[in-house]
Amino acid sequence: MRVLGVDPGLTRCGIGVVEGVAGRPLTMLGVGVVRTPADADIGHRLVAIERGVEEWLDAHRPELVAVERVFSQHNVRTVMGTAQASAVAMLCAARRGLPVALHTPSEVKAAVTGSGRADKAQVGAMVTRLLRLDAPPKPADAADALALAICHIWRAPAQNRLQQAVAAHHAMKGRTA
């Protein structure tokens, strides 16, 4: 499975591509950040993020896009920008017919480090170890994007089994009604 992870942000949108399956060593295929100037018009910033995401989709042809689920923050401006960047990534994936998975920050931290309260340094250190890199990807947004992809690869088999079980349950209910 090849997953494009997106850590959404208006100024720095982290992007990373990981390939592999749960239970086997994973491979990083690319990591980077799409940057936009803080003083630019919001529309131009969103277009720049779209172009950046599209370039990564063209270059790496992922099977799925994993995006950090936007959560409530105290700073409304920050959460709005994060939500807008997140929507751009989801739109780019949907336009290509690619499934999108959303994962919360604590879900990603727990999957990668074992603790939902891990800090950015711990996430970066585990991403470095899990992908057998020489150093943690910089900035942290890039490491977070890789962590999202890793989280999805590891959690996808369980999520698929759960979805199949729910579908089978509904199919059985439909036959008995």
N, C-alpha and C positions, 0 to 999 in steps of 0.2 A: 504494500500500500504506500502510495506517495501522497504526502499531505503538505499543503502550504499553510503554515501558521501565520496569523496576523495579530500583532499586538497593536490595536488601533490608537492613533493619536494624530492630532493635526500638525504639530511641529515635527514629531518623529513617529513614524508608523513602522514598527518593527516587522520584518518579514523573514521567514525561514522555511526551508524545505527539508523534510526528513523522509527517508524511505525505509521501510522494513515492516516486520510483523512482530506482534507481541511474543515475548519469550526468546527472541533472537537479537543479536546486536543490530543496532540501528545505524544508518548512515546519513550524515548531513550532506545535502546536495548543494546548498547555498544559504547564505544569510546576509542580511543587509538592512538598511533603513531608508525609507522614502522620507525625505525632509522637505518641509515647506517653510518659507519665511513668515515669522509671526506677524509682521506688519503688512502682509499681503491681504487682499480681499478674500473673504471666505470662499466665494465661488471659485476663484483661481486656485486656492489651496486644495479644494476638493477635486478639481480637475487634475491637479498635479498628483494627488494620491491615486486617482483612478488610472492615470497613465502609468504610474509606478507599479501598481498591482497588475495591470494588464501586461506589462513587460515581464513580470515574474511568472504570470500564468502562461504566457507564450513560451518563455524560455524553459520552464520546468514541467509543464503539462501535468499538474497534480490531478489525482482522482477525487480529492476532497479538499475543502478549505475549512480550517478550524480558526475561529475568531473568538477573542476574549469577549465574554458576555459583559456588557456594560452594567456596572453596579452603581448604586447611589453613593455619591460623594458629597462632602460639605460644599465644595466649590462648584456651583452650578455651571459656570463658564467652562470648567475643565470637563465636566461630564457631558456637556453639550457637544464639545469638540470631539470627544472620544466617541460619542454615539454617532456623530456625522461621519467620521472616518470609518467606523464599523459598518455603517450602512453602505458606504461606497464599496468596501471589500465584499460584502454580501451581494450587492448588485452585480459586481463584476463576475462573481462565481455563478450567480443565477442566470446571467445572460448566456453563459456557456453551458448551462445545464448541469453544473457541478453541485453536488450536495454541500451544504454548509452545516457545520457543527459548532455550537456555542458552548464554551466552558467558562465557568467562573474562575476568578483568580485563585480562590482557595482550593478549588478542585484541581487546578493545574499544579499548584504548590504541593498539594498532598500526593498527587500522582508521581511527581518528579522527585520530591525530597522525603516524602513520608509524613510531612507536617503541613497542614493547611495554613499555618502561621509563619512559614519560613520567610526570611527576608530575601531581597534581591541578590545579595552575595551568595546565599546558600543555593538559590535556584541556578545562578550562573555557574557555581562550582559543580553542581550535579549534572547540568547540561554538558559541561566540559567533559566530565567523567563518562557519562552515558554515551556520548558521541565520539569519545576518544580524541578530543581536540587538544592542541598544545596549550591553549589559553582560553579563558572565558570570552565569548563574543562581546564586543563593545559596540554601541552602548548597551545598557541593560535591556532596552526595548528589543534588541536583536536576540538576546538570550531568551527573553520572554516569548518571542515568536517561536523559537525552536522548542521551548518547553510546551507550548500549546500543541504543536505538531506531535511531540512525544506523547503527551497526555492522550491525545485522540487515538493514536495508534495502539496504545496500551489498553484504552477503555473501549474501543470499538467492538471487539469480540463479545464482551459482556453486554454492551448496549444492543447489539444485533440479536443476541439470544433473547433478551428481554422483549424487544419489539416483536420477534417471531412468536414468543409465548403469548403476548397480548393479542396479536392477530389471530392466533389459533383459538384462543379463548373466545374472542368475538365471533369467529366463524362457527364454533360449536354452539354458542348461544343462539345464533341465527338459525341453525338447523333445528333446534329444539323448540323454537317459538312458534 
